[in-house]
């Protein structure tokens, strides 16, 4: 794994002596002064550091290694890891386990990233966690115990691990932020490691081939852990299996050999699935998520839950868990007449899955008007071409609310080059309003290209009054 191109390994020093956060606003402002891709672009938090777990290991060690206080299911993959994380959490909760869930990124509020039994952390608890870490950081920096301050993501990850210990969860399902081997979440020794799939994404950091990226993701597999592997390509999967064998994983469970979603069909509001696991067969399960790819995610999540608990789950528990699963921003319906659908697809594999879902689950609307915004480093022409739908009649281009936003003009030009009617909007709110105005009552408005766009569109949909009750 390598740092993003053009970024050095020297974060700006911490600022000891600054008052500790006293409110949520103060806590978030303190957090935003630390290195992350957003802070780097704003010029307020130095440059990215070389890949290492030293800083986050120092943090968790200083507070007693809270990540060791509960069993961990650790989830990585190019696509599907967020959905798999949420489904697995729902399964464990339905089985009577108190479960923490750590996901990224958030769509609207930082609180979304950490939840207990499906409920996000409260503002007061979040302030308490961040304020405590601010005091710890100042102490360690003043003692010269730290060559470089921790990053934004390392601090948030540490806060989540400690909060889970504070509220005494029995298990945590933890989504990797980026890659695996050097991701801050990898200070946890996952009893179960899930690799959903491997595709080309973040190639400037993780590697230029699927095999290189697979090696990075395989880094979450630990000695004695169970590997749940969803990748089907034998060559790519072989990289992950070899790593698991090298570190001494206790078991390797592979899709197509040890588990499978054997039936996967559309139903009103979601999918109906038949799933086979190493210990059981589950038929006729209703999952209120769109897209056939969610059947694969559900199968991996179910196998992971069984592996953590050491037993198959009763079918009624699985049915209850699936029916209760919610995954915001992934083929999420937030309005009707016109139908407004949000999907955070931002790479080729994600858009391929989105395209398949549009044909399978949303086949009735005759026309699609898309709101599209992308971050720099994405090819909007490739993403729009991957949608390859004759129903896509217009694109309203906008810039995501991020310093890393690709200009709306680049998206509009890519749409025009493909022969798609295009227009530009000044922000996501305006883009959604324009798209709804362009669409007929029986059309579909699709918001995609970036989770930043999706998060902003969720809030805009509420303001425009098109969110379903």
N, C-alpha and C positions, 0 to 999 in steps of 0.2 A: 504494500500500500504506500502511496506517495502523497505528499501534500499537494493541494491544487496548484497548477502551474502558475509561476510568477509570484508565489507567496512564500515569505521567508519563515524561519522557525523562531522568530523573536517577537513574542507578544509584548505589548507595552506593559510596563510595570504596574502593579496594583497601586492604589492611592491610599495608603494607610493614613489614618487621621480623619478621613471623611466620616461624618456622623452615620451611625448605623441606620438601616431602613426602619421607619416608624409606621409606615402605611403600605398598602398594596402598591400604590403608585411609586413610592420610594423604593420598595423591594424590586419592582420590575425595572426601574431606572438603574438601580445598582447592578442587576443581572445583565442588562443590556450594555453595560460598559465592558463586558467580557467578550473574548474572541468568539465570534461565530461568523458565518458568511454575511449576515446582515450588518453586524457591527463593523466588519472589515470594510464593506462598501461605504458605510457612513463615515469611516475614518476615525472612529472613536475607540477602537479596541485592538489596535495592533494588527498583526498578521497571523496566519494560521501556523500552528506548531507542527513539528514532525510527528508522525504517528507514534504514540506511546501510551501506555496505560499508567505511567508513573504518577501523573498528577491525580487522577481519580483514585488510584490505589492509596495514595497518601491521604486523600480526603476520607474515604470510607474507613481506613485504618484508624484515623484520628477519632472517629466517632463509634468505634467498636464493631466494624464490619457488619452493619445491619443486614446486608444482603444475604448473610449466612443464617438468618433467623427463620427462614421459611423455604419451602421447596420452590424452585424456579423452573418454569418452562420458558426457554429462550428461543425467540422466533426471528429468523432472517429470511431473505429472499428478495429477488428483484421486484416482484409484484405479489400481492396477496398477503403480505405479512401482517398488515393492519387488520384485515378481515379475519385472518386465521387467529390472531391474538384475541380479538373480541369474541369470536365463536368459542374458543377454548376457555376463556374466562367465564362465559355464560354456562358452559357445560360444568365447570368446577363448582360454580355457585349453585346450580340446580342440584348438584350432588351433595350439597350441604357444606361445602368448603368455603370459608371466608377467604376471598381472593382479591388481591391487588392487581391492577392492570396498568401497564405503562406503555403508552403509544406516542408516536410522533409522525408528522408534526401536528400541532393543533390547528383547528380551522378558525376559531374566533377568540378563544381565551386560553391562556396557559394552563389553567386548571384542568382542561380536558385531558391533559397528558397523563394524569395520575388519578386513578379512581379505586374505590373500595366497594366491592359488590355492585359495581355499575354506577356508583355515585361519585362524581368528581370531587376532589379536595375542595374544602371551603376556603374562602378568602382569608379568614383569620388563621387557619392552619397553614396555608401557603406562606403567609407573611412570617409566621413563626419559624417555619423551616428555612426560609431564605435569610431571615435576620440572623438565625443561629449560624448559618454558613458564612455570612458576611463577617461575623465576629471571629469565627474560626480562621477564615482567610487572613484577616488582619493580624491575628496572633502568629500564624505561621510565617507570613511575609516579614513581620517585624523581627522574628527570630532567625531570619535568613534560612528557613528550613525549605524554601521553595525556590528553585532557580527560575521558574516561570509560573505565573498565576494559572489557575484552572480556567478552562473554557466555559462558555455559556452552557453547552450541553452537558459537560461533566458536572457542573453544579446542579442542574435540574435533575440529572440522573441520580446524583447523591441524595438530593432532597426526596425524591420518590422512594428510594430504597429505605431511607430512615423513616419516612412517614409510614410506609408499610409495616416496619418493625414497631413503630409507636402505637399503631392501631391494631397490632397483633394479628395480621393476616396469617393464614396457614399456608398459603401458596401465592405466588405472583407469576403472572404471565407478562413477559417483558419483550417488547418489540425493539429490535436493533434500529439505531438511527441511520447508520451508513456502514455497509460492508459487514463487519463482524469481528475479525481478529483484533483490531485496534479500536473498535467502538467502545465508548465509555461503559455501556451496559455489560461488557465482557468481563468486568470484575466479578460478576456473579458466576458461580459454578452451577450452571443449569443442570438439573437432574435429567431434563429432556431438552434436546436441541432439535429445532425444526428448521429445515431449509426448504422453503416452498418451491422455489424454482430459481434458475440462474439465466439472466439475459444481459445484453449490453446496456449498461446504464452507469453514469458517473465514471466513465472510462478514463477521464483525466486523473482520477484518484485511485480507482480500484484495479485498473488494468485494462488492456486493449482487447483481450480475448475472453470468451466465456470461461475458458479453463482457468485463466488468471483470476477472474472474479470469483469463480467457484472456490478457489484456494483461500481467498479472503473470507468468504462466508463460512467455509468449513472451520475457521478458527474458533467458532463458538462451541465446537464439540469438545467435551472434556473427558478425562479419564473416569470410567464408570458410568457415564451418561448413556441415555438411549437416544440414538439419532433417528428422527423421522424425516425421510427424504422424499420430497415430492417431484424433484427433477426427473424427467423421463429420458433425456438424451444419455445414452450409455457412456459416452466419452466424458461428458461434463459430470455426470453423476459419479463416475469412477474416481474423479479427483476428490470429491467429498468423502466417499467411502474409504479411500486410501488414507485420508487424514484421520477419519474415525478409528480405523484399525491401528494407525500409528500411535495415537494417544491413548488407546486402550478403552474405547467405548464398550459398554457392556452388551449392546445390541444395536443392530442396524435394521430398520424397517423401511422398505422401499415401496413406493407406489407402483402398482402393476404386478408386484410379487407378493407383498405382505398385506397390502390394503388397497382399496379402490372405491371410487364412486361408480357403481356399476349401472345405475339408471339415474337419469338427470333430465327432467322435463319441466317446461314452464307451467306455472299455475297462477291463479289470480293473486297478484301481489308478491310473487316470488317463484320458488322452485319446489318440486317434489323429488326427493332423492332416495335411492337405495344405496347403502354403504356397507362394505365388508371390511372388517378389521381383523387383526390376528386372533381376537378372542370372541367375536360376535358378528351377527348379521342384523342390520337394521333396515327395515323396509317402510316405504311410504312416509318418510320424514318431510315435514313442511318447513322450509327455510324462507323467511320473508325478505330475501335479498334477490336482486335481479342479476342475470348473467350466468351462463353455464359454468364459468370459471369458479363461481362460488361453491359449486359442488366439490371441486378439488380442494378448495380451502377448508370446507367443512369436514371432509374426510381426514385431512391432515390434522385438523384441530381435535377431532374425536380420538384419533390414535394417540395424539400427545396427551390428552386428558387421561385416557386409559393407562398409558405408560406411567404417568405421574402417580396415579392412584393404585396401580398394580392390579387392576381388575377391569373387566368390561362393565359398562354402565347399564342400568335397567333402561329398557326402551322408553318408558314413560318419562324418565329423567332427561334422556336425550331429546325427546319430542318437545318437552317443556323448554329446554335450553335453546333449541333451534328457534322455536316460535318467539322467544324473547329477545333474540339477537337484533341489535341495531348497529349499523355501520354508517355513520354520517359521511356524506360527501362521496360515496361510492354508489353510483346509479340511484341516487336518492331523489325521490319525487318531492318537490316543495311547492308545487302549484298545479292547478288544473284549468283547462279551457283558457289559454292553451296549456298543455302538459309541460311543466318545467322540470327538467331533470338535471341534476348536478353529478358530474363524475370527474374525479381528480386525475384521470389518465394524463400522463405527461411524457411517456416514452413509447417507443414503437410497440412493444409487447402489450402495454396497457391499452393503447388505442386499438390494437387488434382485438383484444377482449371486449372493448367498448363497441366496436363495430359489430361483432358477433351478437352482442346483447341487443343492440338496436334492431337487428334483423329477427332475433328470436323472441325477445320480450316486449319490444315496442314496434311491432310490425304494422300496426294499424294507422298511425298518423301518416298522411300522404307526403307531408313536407316537414323538413327539419331546418330550423333557423338556429345557427350555432353562435354562441358567445365564446370567443377564444382569446386567451392570453397566455403567453409563454415567458419563461425565464431565459436569460442569455445562456447560450450553449445548447439550446433546443433548436431543432429545425422545424419551423411551423409548416413548411411545405411537405415534409415527410409525414408529419402528424395528420395534416389534412388529407393527404393522398391515402393514408392508411384507413381513413374513415370510408373512402371509396364507395360512397352511397349516392345513387341517383336522386335520392330524396333530399340531399343537402342543397338547399336552394339559395341560401345566403349566409354570410359570415359577418358578424359584428365584432370587429377587432378592438381589443383594449389592452392596456398595460396592467399587469398584476400590481397590487400595492406592495412593491418590494424594490429596494435599490438595485436588485439584479434583474429587473424587468426588461424584457425585449420590447422595443418600441412598438406601439400598435401599428405603425406604418409597415413594419416588416411582416406582420401577420396578414394585414390587408393585401399587401403586394403578393404574398404567397398564395392567397386565395384567388386573387385575380389571375395569376399565372396558370391556375388550374381551371380557369373558366367559371369560377364561382363568384356570384355577385358579392361585393364586399363594401363595407363602410367602416368608419372608425368612430370610436366614442371616447370621451374624456373620462375614463374611469369605469369601474365595473358597474356601479349603480346606473350610470347613463347607458351602458351597453345592454344591461338587462332590460331596461325600460324600452330601448329602441327595438330589441329583439321581440319583446312581447307585442309591441305595436305592429311589427312587420308580420307576425304570425297570425294565422286565423285561429278561431276557437278550437278547431280540431287538429291543429298542427302541434309540433313538438319543439320546444325551445331547449336546446342542449347547452350547458355551460361546462367547459372543459379546457384542458391545456395546462393547468397548474392548480395545485391545492390552494395557493394564495387567491386565485380567482374564485375558486369554489367557496372558500371561507367567506370572502367578501360578498359573494352572491347570496349566500345563506342569510346574511344580515340584510342585504338589500331586498331580498324577497319578503322578509318580514315587514320592512318599511313600505314596500309596494302593496302589501296585503295579499300576496299570492301564496303564502305558506299555508299548507293544509292544517286543520285543527290538530 
